[in-house]
Amino acid sequence: MKVDMTGAVWRKSSYSGPDGNCVEVAFLGDGNVAVRDTKDQGSGPVLAFAPGEWAGFLTGVSAGEFHSA
């Protein structure tokens, strides 16, 4: 999937700590969602998700699918 990152505005969770160990999310104009690692300071890889993929991920998070014991 080719994603246009022009104008991406990155947001970090308010739950993130000061150590930079978190992720940032950008909601793109074409409906895709981009995710990157904060500690890479914008120079690292970016994962891009189609709207349906992102919705599925959020559903899984809400259902506790990714919670480790």
C-alpha positions as CSV (number, residue, x, y, z in Angstrom):
1,M,0.0,0.0,0.0
2,K,1.4,3.4,-1.0
3,V,0.5,6.0,1.6
4,D,0.8,9.8,1.2
5,M,2.4,11.1,4.4
6,T,2.2,14.8,3.3
7,G,0.8,16.9,6.1
8,A,0.7,14.0,8.6
9,V,0.1,15.4,12.1
10,W,1.5,13.0,14.7
11,R,-0.1,12.5,18.1
12,K,1.3,10.8,21.2
13,S,-0.9,9.3,23.9
14,S,-1.4,11.3,27.0
15,Y,-0.5,8.1,28.9
16,S,3.0,8.2,27.4
17,G,5.9,8.6,29.8
18,P,8.8,11.0,29.4
19,D,11.3,8.3,28.4
20,G,10.1,8.3,24.7
21,N,9.1,4.7,24.9
22,C,5.8,5.0,23.1
23,V,4.2,5.2,19.6
24,E,2.6,8.1,17.7
25,V,-0.4,7.9,15.4
26,A,-1.3,10.1,12.4
27,F,-4.8,10.1,10.8
28,L,-4.2,10.7,7.2
29,G,-6.4,12.6,4.7
30,D,-7.1,9.5,2.7
31,G,-8.5,7.6,5.7
32,N,-5.4,5.5,6.4
33,V,-3.7,5.6,9.8
34,A,0.0,5.7,10.3
35,V,1.9,4.5,13.3
36,R,5.6,5.1,14.3
37,D,7.9,4.7,17.2
38,T,8.5,7.9,19.1
39,K,12.1,7.2,20.0
40,D,13.1,7.1,16.4
41,Q,12.3,10.9,16.3
42,G,10.6,10.7,12.9
43,S,13.5,8.9,11.1
44,G,12.3,5.3,11.6
45,P,9.9,3.1,9.8
46,V,6.2,3.9,9.6
47,L,3.4,1.3,9.6
48,A,0.3,2.2,7.6
49,F,-3.2,0.7,8.1
50,A,-6.3,0.9,5.9
51,P,-9.4,2.2,7.8
52,G,-10.8,-1.4,8.2
53,E,-7.5,-2.7,9.5
54,W,-7.3,0.1,12.1
55,A,-10.9,-0.5,13.2
56,G,-10.2,-4.2,13.6
57,F,-7.1,-3.4,15.7
58,L,-9.1,-1.1,18.0
59,T,-11.8,-3.7,18.4
60,G,-9.2,-6.2,19.4
61,V,-7.7,-3.8,21.9
62,S,-11.1,-3.1,23.4
63,A,-11.8,-6.8,23.7
64,G,-8.5,-7.4,25.5
65,E,-7.0,-9.6,22.7
66,F,-3.5,-8.1,23.2
67,H,-3.5,-8.0,27.0
68,S,-0.7,-10.2,28.4
69,A,-1.1,-11.9,31.7
